Amino acid sequence: MAKNLGASGVLFTDRRDFYIDPQVVKELWTDVAPFTTVISNKETRQTNDPIFKMFEHRNPWVKQEFTINKATPGTVPNSDAGLGTLPVDTVVNLSDLGQSWVGLVVEIYSAANAAAGASKGIATITDVTGVNITLKSLKDATIVLADNDVCKVIGNAQGEGGYSPEAWADELEVVYNSTQIFKTPLEVTGTLLQAALRGESSELARLREMKNQEHKMQKEKAFLFGSRVGGTGMTGTDMADGGRTDGAGKLIRSTYGIISALEAYGAASGDDQSVFTASEAAYTYADFVDDMEKIFQYVPTSGVKRAFCGAGALGYWSKLMGSGNNLSGKSGWTVNLSDMKRDALGFNYKVLETPHGMLQLIPTPALRGNYNKHMLIVDEDNLFHSQYRAPMYQTNIKTDNGYDGVKDQYFSDEGVGVSLIESHNLIKITA
């Protein structure tokens, strides 16, 4: 009787070869850590200590202003008489009230018009006495003041033959972070090491590749989402060698990830807003233009900002290319999004054209789950990869008592340096 290829017996279990490519294994992830790849290739800094500091400075001339603090301040006359005894508060990017203020020219706005609206007039400070200033109108008109009027500095005007006003200067600020020890081990027995296998000819080689990607992904997530006991000093707190202890009582240092730093220290409103929320149901083209204006107010030297996107965020912008979406449906506008391209560093990206600049949208595997619709936009000039000890692949680290096997591990002591938090942005897309 003729035999067939049955579903049982030795013919089925041992003699038939079901493997098309017995030495080929497919993997889901090809490039697992584009954020780490970008910052490592942009700049890796060797640190002298696992805690590292960074200087940062915000130019004071970008925004210098103060507020009139008097219930009924009066009127600045249309004459050389001026109006004195005006106390001030809410001073922004100026020295303490003193003679350095003499000669400053200010444009005056009501509290309601401080962000947008017509000014009340232009005046100059001619005298500072104690805690009060004197204003003189520089227009052929009176200026009716009110409590909480905002005075924005627009220059200075000095008298002919006068003396130089008092000088003042600000100080550099310091922020900090830590590197973090990463260890990703792998292990096989001596018997398994010697075995001839299908799928992958060497189980040790397969584990090395898998654990290498795991090590990269864990670093990527730490650089994005990690937190640090003691913070980073971005709120002016003093540096601390913060951390918890492991089961043996040894200090655990961790790096503060950039998304966590934006959530903790970024502003959700105002001129320096860095954290944005875009509702799929209510987001409009006007919202898009206004948000991108703030995001591109600090343009990096490259002229293009990289945006690391979860699949949901990338999908959101892709949907806007079609009709029937909220933005195009209300305004007749559609997103200009390029086809998928391949960066020289080895990851895929699309380019989103905005009214204020170009965004390179990079699909980022670490942005999944709760971060699926998050989009991290970075200024690479204010971001770097820190390294306290060089990464290494440590081989055969378990040798006691004639151990019959091989245990290796990937080791690194690394972190991320983030400065000028307002130059980075986070967009959270909600339903």
C-alpha positions as a Markdown table, in Angstrom:
| # | Residue | x | y | z |
|---|---|---|---|---|
| 1 | Met | 0.0 | 0.0 | 0.0 |
| 2 | Ala | 1.3 | 3.5 | -0.9 |
| 3 | Lys | 2.2 | 5.7 | 2.0 |
| 4 | Asn | 1.1 | 9.4 | 2.2 |
| 5 | Leu | 2.4 | 12.4 | 4.0 |
| 6 | Gly | 0.3 | 11.8 | 7.1 |
| 7 | Ala | -0.1 | 14.1 | 10.2 |
| 8 | Ser | 1.5 | 11.7 | 12.7 |
| 9 | Gly | 4.4 | 9.3 | 13.1 |
| 10 | Val | 8.1 | 9.6 | 12.5 |
| 11 | Leu | 7.5 | 10.6 | 8.8 |
| 12 | Phe | 5.7 | 13.7 | 10.1 |
| 13 | Thr | 7.6 | 14.6 | 13.2 |
| 14 | Asp | 11.2 | 13.9 | 12.1 |
| 15 | Arg | 11.6 | 13.3 | 8.4 |
| 16 | Arg | 9.6 | 16.1 | 6.7 |
| 17 | Asp | 11.4 | 19.5 | 6.4 |
| 18 | Phe | 8.9 | 22.3 | 6.9 |
| 19 | Tyr | 11.5 | 25.1 | 6.9 |
| 20 | Ile | 11.7 | 27.3 | 3.7 |
| 21 | Asp | 14.8 | 29.2 | 5.0 |
| 22 | Pro | 16.1 | 27.2 | 8.0 |
| 23 | Gln | 18.7 | 29.8 | 8.8 |
| 24 | Val | 16.6 | 32.9 | 8.3 |
| 25 | Val | 14.5 | 34.5 | 11.1 |
| 26 | Lys | 12.3 | 37.6 | 10.6 |
| 27 | Glu | 12.2 | 40.3 | 13.2 |
| 28 | Leu | 9.5 | 42.9 | 13.7 |
| 29 | Trp | 11.8 | 45.9 | 14.5 |
| 30 | Thr | 14.6 | 47.0 | 12.2 |
| 31 | Asp | 15.6 | 50.3 | 13.8 |
| 32 | Val | 14.4 | 50.3 | 17.4 |
| 33 | Ala | 15.9 | 53.6 | 18.7 |
| 34 | Pro | 15.8 | 56.5 | 16.3 |
| 35 | Phe | 15.9 | 59.1 | 19.1 |
| 36 | Thr | 19.1 | 57.6 | 20.6 |
| 37 | Thr | 20.5 | 57.3 | 17.1 |
| 38 | Val | 20.0 | 61.0 | 16.4 |
| 39 | Ile | 21.4 | 62.4 | 19.6 |
| 40 | Ser | 24.3 | 60.0 | 19.6 |
| 41 | Asn | 25.3 | 61.0 | 16.0 |
| 42 | Lys | 24.6 | 64.7 | 16.7 |
| 43 | Glu | 26.8 | 64.9 | 19.8 |
| 44 | Thr | 28.1 | 62.5 | 22.4 |
| 45 | Arg | 29.9 | 64.1 | 25.3 |
| 46 | Gln | 32.2 | 62.2 | 27.7 |
| 47 | Thr | 31.4 | 63.3 | 31.3 |
| 48 | Asn | 33.8 | 63.4 | 34.1 |
| 49 | Asp | 31.2 | 62.4 | 36.7 |
| 50 | Pro | 27.9 | 60.4 | 36.5 |
| 51 | Ile | 26.2 | 63.7 | 37.4 |
| 52 | Phe | 26.9 | 66.4 | 34.8 |
| 53 | Lys | 26.0 | 70.1 | 34.6 |
| 54 | Met | 25.2 | 72.4 | 31.7 |
| 55 | Phe | 25.2 | 76.1 | 31.5 |
| 56 | Glu | 22.3 | 77.9 | 29.8 |
| 57 | His | 21.3 | 81.5 | 29.2 |
| 58 | Arg | 18.2 | 83.2 | 28.0 |
| 59 | Asn | 18.8 | 86.6 | 26.3 |
| 60 | Pro | 17.0 | 89.2 | 28.4 |
| 61 | Trp | 16.4 | 91.5 | 25.5 |
| 62 | Val | 13.8 | 89.1 | 24.0 |
| 63 | Lys | 11.3 | 90.2 | 26.5 |
| 64 | Gln | 11.8 | 93.0 | 29.0 |
| 65 | Glu | 8.8 | 94.5 | 30.8 |
| 66 | Phe | 7.3 | 95.5 | 34.1 |
| 67 | Thr | 3.8 | 96.4 | 35.5 |
| 68 | Ile | 2.5 | 99.6 | 37.1 |
| 69 | Asn | 1.5 | 98.7 | 40.6 |
| 70 | Lys | -0.8 | 101.6 | 41.8 |
| 71 | Ala | -4.6 | 101.6 | 42.2 |
| 72 | Thr | -5.0 | 105.0 | 40.6 |
| 73 | Pro | -1.7 | 105.9 | 38.9 |
| 74 | Gly | -3.0 | 109.0 | 37.1 |
| 75 | Thr | -2.2 | 110.5 | 33.6 |
| 76 | Val | 1.2 | 111.1 | 31.9 |
| 77 | Pro | 0.7 | 114.6 | 30.5 |
| 78 | Asn | 1.4 | 115.8 | 27.0 |
| 79 | Ser | 4.2 | 118.0 | 28.3 |
| 80 | Asp | 7.6 | 117.9 | 29.8 |
| 81 | Ala | 6.1 | 117.7 | 33.3 |
| 82 | Gly | 6.0 | 113.9 | 33.5 |
| 83 | Leu | 4.2 | 111.7 | 36.0 |
| 84 | Gly | 6.2 | 110.5 | 39.0 |
| 85 | Thr | 5.6 | 108.3 | 42.1 |
| 86 | Leu | 4.8 | 105.2 | 40.0 |
| 87 | Pro | 5.6 | 102.0 | 41.8 |
| 88 | Val | 6.2 | 98.9 | 39.7 |
| 89 | Asp | 6.2 | 95.1 | 40.1 |
| 90 | Thr | 6.3 | 91.9 | 38.0 |
| 91 | Val | 9.7 | 92.8 | 36.5 |
| 92 | Val | 10.8 | 90.6 | 33.7 |
| 93 | Asn | 14.5 | 90.4 | 32.4 |
| 94 | Leu | 15.5 | 93.7 | 34.0 |
| 95 | Ser | 17.8 | 94.5 | 36.9 |
| 96 | Asp | 16.3 | 95.4 | 40.3 |
| 97 | Leu | 14.7 | 98.8 | 40.1 |
| 98 | Gly | 17.5 | 101.4 | 40.0 |
| 99 | Gln | 19.4 | 104.0 | 37.9 |
| 100 | Ser | 20.0 | 101.4 | 35.1 |
| 101 | Trp | 16.3 | 102.0 | 34.3 |
| 102 | Val | 16.8 | 105.7 | 33.5 |
| 103 | Gly | 16.4 | 106.3 | 29.8 |
| 104 | Leu | 14.5 | 103.1 | 29.0 |
| 105 | Val | 11.7 | 103.7 | 26.4 |
| 106 | Val | 8.5 | 101.7 | 27.0 |
| 107 | Glu | 5.3 | 101.0 | 25.1 |
| 108 | Ile | 2.4 | 100.9 | 27.5 |
| 109 | Tyr | -0.5 | 98.4 | 27.3 |
| 110 | Ser | -3.6 | 97.7 | 29.4 |
| 111 | Ala | -3.6 | 94.4 | 31.1 |
| 112 | Ala | -6.2 | 93.2 | 28.7 |
| 113 | Asn | -4.1 | 94.2 | 25.6 |
| 114 | Ala | -0.8 | 92.9 | 27.0 |
| 115 | Ala | -0.7 | 89.9 | 24.7 |
| 116 | Ala | -2.4 | 91.5 | 21.6 |
| 117 | Gly | -4.0 | 94.8 | 21.1 |
| 118 | Ala | -3.3 | 98.5 | 20.7 |
| 119 | Ser | -0.9 | 100.3 | 23.0 |
| 120 | Lys | -1.8 | 103.3 | 25.1 |
| 121 | Gly | 1.3 | 105.2 | 24.2 |
| 122 | Ile | 5.1 | 105.4 | 24.4 |
| 123 | Ala | 7.0 | 106.9 | 27.3 |
| 124 | Thr | 10.5 | 107.2 | 28.7 |
| 125 | Ile | 11.8 | 106.8 | 32.3 |
| 126 | Thr | 13.5 | 110.0 | 33.3 |
| 127 | Asp | 14.0 | 109.3 | 37.0 |
| 128 | Val | 14.0 | 106.5 | 39.6 |
| 129 | Thr | 13.5 | 107.6 | 43.2 |
| 130 | Gly | 13.4 | 104.7 | 45.8 |
| 131 | Val | 10.7 | 102.3 | 44.6 |
| 132 | Asn | 9.1 | 104.7 | 42.1 |
| 133 | Ile | 9.7 | 105.8 | 38.6 |
| 134 | Thr | 8.8 | 108.9 | 36.6 |
| 135 | Leu | 7.4 | 108.6 | 33.1 |
| 136 | Lys | 7.3 | 111.3 | 30.3 |
| 137 | Ser | 5.2 | 110.8 | 27.2 |
| 138 | Leu | 7.2 | 110.6 | 23.9 |
| 139 | Lys | 4.0 | 111.2 | 21.8 |
| 140 | Asp | 2.0 | 114.4 | 21.4 |
| 141 | Ala | -0.7 | 112.9 | 23.6 |
| 142 | Thr | -1.5 | 112.1 | 27.2 |
| 143 | Ile | -1.4 | 108.6 | 28.5 |
| 144 | Val | -4.1 | 107.5 | 30.9 |
| 145 | Leu | -2.6 | 104.9 | 33.1 |
| 146 | Ala | -4.4 | 102.2 | 35.1 |
| 147 | Asp | -3.3 | 99.6 | 37.7 |
| 148 | Asn | -1.5 | 96.6 | 36.2 |
| 149 | Asp | -0.7 | 98.4 | 32.9 |
| 150 | Val | 2.2 | 96.5 | 31.2 |
| 151 | Cys | 5.2 | 98.5 | 30.2 |
| 152 | Lys | 7.3 | 96.8 | 27.5 |
| 153 | Val | 10.8 | 98.0 | 26.8 |
| 154 | Ile | 11.4 | 99.0 | 23.2 |
| 155 | Gly | 14.7 | 100.9 | 23.5 |
| 156 | Asn | 16.4 | 103.6 | 25.4 |
| 157 | Ala | 16.8 | 107.4 | 24.8 |
| 158 | Gln | 19.4 | 109.4 | 26.6 |
| 159 | Gly | 19.7 | 113.2 | 27.1 |
| 160 | Glu | 22.3 | 115.2 | 25.1 |
| 161 | Gly | 25.5 | 115.7 | 27.1 |
| 162 | Gly | 24.4 | 113.3 | 29.8 |
| 163 | Tyr | 26.2 | 110.5 | 31.5 |
| 164 | Ser | 26.0 | 106.8 | 30.8 |
| 165 | Pro | 23.3 | 105.0 | 32.8 |
| 166 | Glu | 24.2 | 102.5 | 35.5 |
| 167 | Ala | 25.3 | 99.1 | 34.0 |
| 168 | Trp | 23.8 | 95.8 | 34.9 |
| 169 | Ala | 24.2 | 92.2 | 33.8 |
| 170 | Asp | 22.6 | 88.8 | 34.5 |
| 171 | Glu | 24.2 | 85.5 | 35.4 |
| 172 | Leu | 24.4 | 82.1 | 33.7 |
| 173 | Glu | 22.0 | 79.4 | 34.8 |
| 174 | Val | 22.9 | 75.8 | 35.5 |
| 175 | Val | 20.9 | 72.7 | 34.9 |
| 176 | Tyr | 22.1 | 69.1 | 35.4 |
| 177 | Asn | 21.2 | 65.4 | 34.9 |
| 178 | Ser | 22.7 | 62.0 | 35.6 |
| 179 | Thr | 23.9 | 59.1 | 33.6 |
| 180 | Gln | 22.3 | 55.7 | 34.2 |
| 181 | Ile | 23.8 | 52.2 | 34.4 |
| 182 | Phe | 22.3 | 49.8 | 31.9 |
| 183 | Lys | 23.0 | 46.1 | 32.0 |
| 184 | Thr | 21.3 | 43.6 | 29.6 |
| 185 | Pro | 22.6 | 40.0 | 30.2 |
| 186 | Leu | 22.3 | 36.9 | 28.0 |
| 187 | Glu | 23.2 | 33.3 | 28.8 |
| 188 | Val | 23.3 | 29.9 | 27.2 |
| 189 | Thr | 24.5 | 26.5 | 28.5 |
| 190 | Gly | 27.6 | 24.9 | 27.1 |
| 191 | Thr | 25.4 | 22.2 | 25.5 |
| 192 | Leu | 23.2 | 24.7 | 23.8 |
| 193 | Leu | 26.2 | 26.7 | 22.7 |
| 194 | Gln | 27.5 | 23.6 | 20.8 |
| 195 | Ala | 24.2 | 22.5 | 19.3 |
| 196 | Ala | 23.5 | 22.6 | 15.6 |
| 197 | Leu | 20.2 | 24.5 | 15.2 |
| 198 | Arg | 17.7 | 25.5 | 12.6 |
| 199 | Gly | 16.3 | 29.0 | 12.5 |
| 200 | Glu | 19.6 | 30.5 | 13.7 |
| 201 | Ser | 22.7 | 28.3 | 13.6 |
| 202 | Ser | 23.9 | 29.8 | 16.9 |
| 203 | Glu | 21.6 | 30.5 | 19.8 |
| 204 | Leu | 24.3 | 32.7 | 21.3 |
| 205 | Ala | 24.5 | 34.8 | 18.2 |
| 206 | Arg | 20.7 | 35.1 | 18.1 |
| 207 | Leu | 20.5 | 36.2 | 21.7 |
| 208 | Arg | 23.3 | 38.7 | 21.2 |
| 209 | Glu | 21.3 | 40.3 | 18.4 |
| 210 | Met | 18.0 | 40.3 | 20.3 |
| 211 | Lys | 19.5 | 41.6 | 23.5 |
| 212 | Asn | 21.4 | 44.3 | 21.6 |
| 213 | Gln | 18.1 | 45.6 | 20.4 |
| 214 | Glu | 16.6 | 45.2 | 23.9 |
| 215 | His | 19.4 | 47.2 | 25.3 |
| 216 | Lys | 18.9 | 49.9 | 22.7 |
| 217 | Met | 15.2 | 50.1 | 23.4 |
| 218 | Gln | 15.6 | 50.3 | 27.1 |
| 219 | Lys | 18.1 | 53.2 | 26.7 |
| 220 | Glu | 15.7 | 54.9 | 24.2 |
| 221 | Lys | 12.8 | 54.7 | 26.7 |
| 222 | Ala | 15.0 | 56.0 | 29.5 |
| 223 | Phe | 16.1 | 58.9 | 27.4 |
| 224 | Leu | 12.5 | 59.7 | 26.6 |
| 225 | Phe | 10.5 | 58.8 | 29.7 |
| 226 | Gly | 13.0 | 58.5 | 32.6 |
| 227 | Ser | 12.8 | 60.4 | 35.8 |
| 228 | Arg | 15.4 | 61.5 | 38.3 |
| 229 | Val | 15.1 | 62.0 | 42.1 |
| 230 | Gly | 16.1 | 65.6 | 42.7 |
| 231 | Gly | 15.1 | 66.8 | 39.3 |
| 232 | Thr | 17.4 | 68.8 | 37.0 |
| 233 | Gly | 17.5 | 72.2 | 38.5 |
| 234 | Met | 15.3 | 73.7 | 35.8 |
| 235 | Thr | 13.2 | 75.3 | 38.6 |
| 236 | Gly | 16.3 | 76.8 | 40.2 |
| 237 | Thr | 16.7 | 74.1 | 42.8 |
| 238 | Asp | 20.2 | 73.1 | 43.9 |
| 239 | Met | 22.0 | 70.1 | 42.5 |
| 240 | Ala | 21.6 | 66.9 | 44.4 |
| 241 | Asp | 23.1 | 63.4 | 43.9 |
| 242 | Gly | 19.6 | 62.0 | 44.0 |
| 243 | Gly | 18.6 | 58.4 | 43.7 |
| 244 | Arg | 17.1 | 55.4 | 45.4 |
| 245 | Thr | 18.9 | 52.3 | 46.6 |
| 246 | Asp | 18.8 | 48.7 | 45.3 |
| 247 | Gly | 18.2 | 45.6 | 47.5 |
| 248 | Ala | 21.8 | 45.7 | 48.6 |
| 249 | Gly | 21.6 | 49.4 | 49.6 |
| 250 | Lys | 23.6 | 50.7 | 46.6 |
| 251 | Leu | 22.7 | 54.0 | 45.0 |
| 252 | Ile | 20.7 | 53.9 | 41.8 |
| 253 | Arg | 21.2 | 56.9 | 39.6 |
| 254 | Ser | 18.8 | 57.6 | 36.7 |
| 255 | Thr | 18.6 | 60.0 | 33.8 |
| 256 | Tyr | 15.8 | 62.5 | 33.4 |
| 257 | Gly | 14.2 | 61.8 | 30.0 |
| 258 | Ile | 13.2 | 64.7 | 27.7 |
| 259 | Ile | 9.5 | 63.9 | 27.6 |
| 260 | Ser | 9.4 | 63.7 | 31.3 |
| 261 | Ala | 11.3 | 67.0 | 31.6 |
| 262 | Leu | 8.9 | 68.7 | 29.2 |
| 263 | Glu | 5.9 | 67.4 | 31.3 |
| 264 | Ala | 7.6 | 68.6 | 34.5 |
| 265 | Tyr | 9.2 | 71.9 | 33.4 |
| 266 | Gly | 7.6 | 72.9 | 30.1 |
| 267 | Ala | 5.0 | 75.6 | 29.9 |
| 268 | Ala | 1.5 | 74.8 | 28.7 |
| 269 | Ser | 0.7 | 78.4 | 27.7 |
| 270 | Gly | 2.3 | 81.8 | 27.1 |
| 271 | Asp | 5.1 | 83.0 | 24.8 |
| 272 | Asp | 7.4 | 80.1 | 25.7 |
| 273 | Gln | 4.8 | 77.4 | 25.5 |
| 274 | Ser | 6.4 | 74.0 | 24.9 |
| 275 | Val | 3.6 | 71.5 | 25.7 |
| 276 | Phe | 0.6 | 71.5 | 23.3 |
| 277 | Thr | -2.6 | 69.5 | 23.2 |
| 278 | Ala | -4.4 | 69.0 | 19.8 |
| 279 | Ser | -7.9 | 67.6 | 20.0 |
| 280 | Glu | -8.8 | 65.6 | 16.9 |
| 281 | Ala | -12.4 | 66.7 | 17.3 |
| 282 | Ala | -11.7 | 70.5 | 17.7 |
| 283 | Tyr | -8.3 | 71.3 | 16.3 |
| 284 | Thr | -8.4 | 73.9 | 13.6 |
| 285 | Tyr | -6.1 | 75.3 | 11.0 |
| 286 | Ala | -5.8 | 78.5 | 13.0 |
| 287 | Asp | -4.7 | 76.4 | 16.0 |
| 288 | Phe | -2.1 | 74.6 | 13.9 |
| 289 | Val | -0.7 | 77.9 | 12.6 |
| 290 | Asp | -0.5 | 79.5 | 16.1 |
| 291 | Asp | 1.1 | 76.4 | 17.6 |
| 292 | Met | 3.7 | 76.1 | 14.9 |
| 293 | Glu | 4.5 | 79.8 | 15.3 |
| 294 | Lys | 5.6 | 79.1 | 18.9 |
| 295 | Ile | 7.3 | 75.8 | 18.0 |
| 296 | Phe | 9.5 | 77.5 | 15.4 |
| 297 | Gln | 10.3 | 80.7 | 17.3 |
| 298 | Tyr | 13.6 | 79.2 | 18.1 |
| 299 | Val | 14.9 | 77.9 | 14.8 |
| 300 | Pro | 17.8 | 75.5 | 15.0 |
| 301 | Thr | 20.9 | 75.9 | 12.9 |
| 302 | Ser | 19.7 | 73.2 | 10.5 |
| 303 | Gly | 16.5 | 75.1 | 9.8 |
| 304 | Val | 14.5 | 71.8 | 10.2 |
| 305 | Lys | 13.2 | 70.4 | 13.4 |
| 306 | Arg | 13.0 | 66.6 | 14.0 |
| 307 | Ala | 9.8 | 65.3 | 15.4 |
| 308 | Phe | 9.7 | 61.8 | 16.9 |
| 309 | Cys | 6.2 | 60.4 | 16.5 |
| 310 | Gly | 4.1 | 57.5 | 17.8 |
| 311 | Ala | 2.2 | 55.7 | 15.1 |
| 312 | Gly | -1.0 | 57.5 | 16.2 |
| 313 | Ala | 0.5 | 60.9 | 15.8 |
| 314 | Leu | 2.0 | 60.1 | 12.4 |
| 315 | Gly | -1.4 | 58.7 | 11.4 |
| 316 | Tyr | -3.1 | 61.9 | 12.5 |
| 317 | Trp | -1.1 | 64.1 | 10.1 |
| 318 | Ser | -1.5 | 61.5 | 7.3 |
| 319 | Lys | -5.3 | 61.6 | 7.7 |
| 320 | Leu | -5.3 | 65.4 | 7.2 |
| 321 | Met | -4.0 | 64.9 | 3.7 |
| 322 | Gly | -7.5 | 63.6 | 2.7 |
| 323 | Ser | -10.9 | 65.3 | 2.6 |
| 324 | Gly | -13.5 | 65.2 | 5.3 |
| 325 | Asn | -11.1 | 65.9 | 8.2 |
| 326 | Asn | -11.5 | 68.7 | 10.7 |
| 327 | Leu | -8.8 | 71.0 | 9.3 |
| 328 | Ser | -9.4 | 70.7 | 5.6 |
| 329 | Gly | -13.2 | 70.4 | 6.1 |
| 330 | Lys | -13.4 | 73.8 | 7.9 |
| 331 | Ser | -10.7 | 75.7 | 6.0 |
| 332 | Gly | -10.2 | 74.1 | 2.6 |
| 333 | Trp | -6.6 | 73.4 | 3.7 |
| 334 | Thr | -4.8 | 70.0 | 3.6 |
| 335 | Val | -1.5 | 69.0 | 5.2 |
| 336 | Asn | 1.5 | 68.9 | 2.8 |
| 337 | Leu | 3.2 | 65.6 | 3.9 |
| 338 | Ser | 5.9 | 64.0 | 1.8 |
| 339 | Asp | 6.3 | 60.3 | 0.9 |
| 340 | Met | 8.3 | 58.1 | 3.2 |
| 341 | Lys | 12.0 | 58.6 | 2.9 |
| 342 | Arg | 15.1 | 57.0 | 4.4 |
| 343 | Asp | 17.5 | 59.1 | 6.5 |
| 344 | Ala | 21.3 | 58.7 | 6.2 |
| 345 | Leu | 21.3 | 57.5 | 9.8 |
| 346 | Gly | 19.1 | 54.5 | 8.8 |
| 347 | Phe | 15.5 | 55.4 | 9.9 |
| 348 | Asn | 12.4 | 56.3 | 7.9 |
| 349 | Tyr | 10.8 | 59.7 | 8.0 |
| 350 | Lys | 8.2 | 62.0 | 6.3 |
| 351 | Val | 8.4 | 65.8 | 6.0 |
| 352 | Leu | 5.5 | 67.9 | 7.3 |
| 353 | Glu | 5.4 | 71.4 | 5.8 |
| 354 | Thr | 4.1 | 74.1 | 8.2 |
| 355 | Pro | 3.6 | 77.8 | 7.7 |
| 356 | His | 6.7 | 78.5 | 9.9 |
| 357 | Gly | 9.1 | 75.7 | 9.1 |
| 358 | Met | 9.7 | 72.0 | 8.2 |
| 359 | Leu | 9.2 | 69.1 | 10.5 |
| 360 | Gln | 10.9 | 65.8 | 9.9 |
| 361 | Leu | 8.4 | 63.2 | 11.2 |
| 362 | Ile | 10.3 | 60.1 | 12.4 |
| 363 | Pro | 8.3 | 56.9 | 13.4 |
| 364 | Thr | 9.5 | 56.0 | 16.9 |
| 365 | Pro | 8.8 | 52.4 | 18.2 |
| 366 | Ala | 9.2 | 53.5 | 21.8 |
| 367 | Leu | 6.2 | 55.9 | 21.5 |
| 368 | Arg | 3.5 | 53.2 | 21.9 |
| 369 | Gly | 0.6 | 52.6 | 24.3 |
| 370 | Asn | -0.1 | 55.8 | 26.3 |
| 371 | Tyr | 2.4 | 57.7 | 24.1 |
| 372 | Asn | 1.0 | 56.5 | 20.7 |
| 373 | Lys | -0.3 | 59.9 | 19.8 |
| 374 | His | 2.6 | 61.9 | 21.2 |
| 375 | Met | 5.0 | 63.9 | 19.1 |
| 376 | Leu | 8.3 | 65.1 | 20.5 |
| 377 | Ile | 9.9 | 68.0 | 18.6 |
| 378 | Val | 13.6 | 68.7 | 19.6 |
| 379 | Asp | 16.1 | 71.4 | 19.1 |
| 380 | Glu | 19.3 | 69.4 | 18.5 |
| 381 | Asp | 21.5 | 72.3 | 19.5 |
| 382 | Asn | 20.2 | 72.0 | 23.1 |
| 383 | Leu | 20.3 | 68.2 | 23.3 |
| 384 | Phe | 23.1 | 65.7 | 23.6 |
| 385 | His | 24.0 | 62.2 | 24.5 |
| 386 | Ser | 26.1 | 61.9 | 27.7 |
| 387 | Gln | 28.5 | 59.1 | 28.4 |
| 388 | Tyr | 30.3 | 58.4 | 31.6 |
| 389 | Arg | 31.7 | 55.0 | 30.7 |
| 390 | Ala | 32.1 | 53.7 | 27.2 |
| 391 | Pro | 29.5 | 51.1 | 26.2 |
| 392 | Met | 30.9 | 47.6 | 26.0 |
| 393 | Tyr | 29.9 | 44.0 | 25.3 |
| 394 | Gln | 31.2 | 42.1 | 28.3 |
| 395 | Thr | 31.9 | 38.4 | 27.5 |
| 396 | Asn | 32.1 | 35.4 | 29.7 |
| 397 | Ile | 31.3 | 37.2 | 32.9 |
| 398 | Lys | 30.3 | 34.0 | 34.8 |
| 399 | Thr | 33.2 | 31.7 | 35.4 |
| 400 | Asp | 33.1 | 30.5 | 39.0 |
| 401 | Asn | 33.2 | 26.8 | 39.8 |
| 402 | Gly | 33.8 | 25.6 | 36.3 |
| 403 | Tyr | 30.5 | 26.9 | 35.0 |
| 404 | Asp | 29.3 | 25.0 | 31.9 |
| 405 | Gly | 27.9 | 27.8 | 29.9 |
| 406 | Val | 28.4 | 31.4 | 28.6 |
| 407 | Lys | 27.0 | 34.5 | 30.2 |
| 408 | Asp | 27.6 | 37.9 | 28.5 |
| 409 | Gln | 26.1 | 41.3 | 29.0 |
| 410 | Tyr | 25.7 | 44.7 | 27.3 |
| 411 | Phe | 26.8 | 47.4 | 29.6 |
| 412 | Ser | 26.6 | 51.2 | 29.4 |
| 413 | Asp | 26.6 | 54.2 | 31.7 |
| 414 | Glu | 24.8 | 56.9 | 29.7 |
| 415 | Gly | 22.2 | 59.7 | 29.9 |
| 416 | Val | 20.7 | 62.6 | 28.0 |
| 417 | Gly | 21.5 | 66.2 | 28.4 |
| 418 | Val | 18.6 | 68.7 | 28.0 |
| 419 | Ser | 18.9 | 72.4 | 28.2 |
| 420 | Leu | 16.7 | 75.4 | 27.4 |
| 421 | Ile | 13.6 | 73.4 | 27.9 |
| 422 | Glu | 11.4 | 75.9 | 25.9 |
| 423 | Ser | 13.3 | 75.1 | 22.7 |
| 424 | His | 11.9 | 71.6 | 22.8 |
| 425 | Asn | 8.2 | 70.8 | 22.3 |
| 426 | Leu | 5.7 | 68.1 | 23.0 |
| 427 | Ile | 2.4 | 67.7 | 21.1 |
| 428 | Lys | -0.2 | 65.4 | 22.6 |
| 429 | Ile | -3.0 | 64.5 | 20.3 |
| 430 | Thr | -6.3 | 63.6 | 22.0 |
| 431 | Ala | -9.6 | 62.2 | 20.8 |
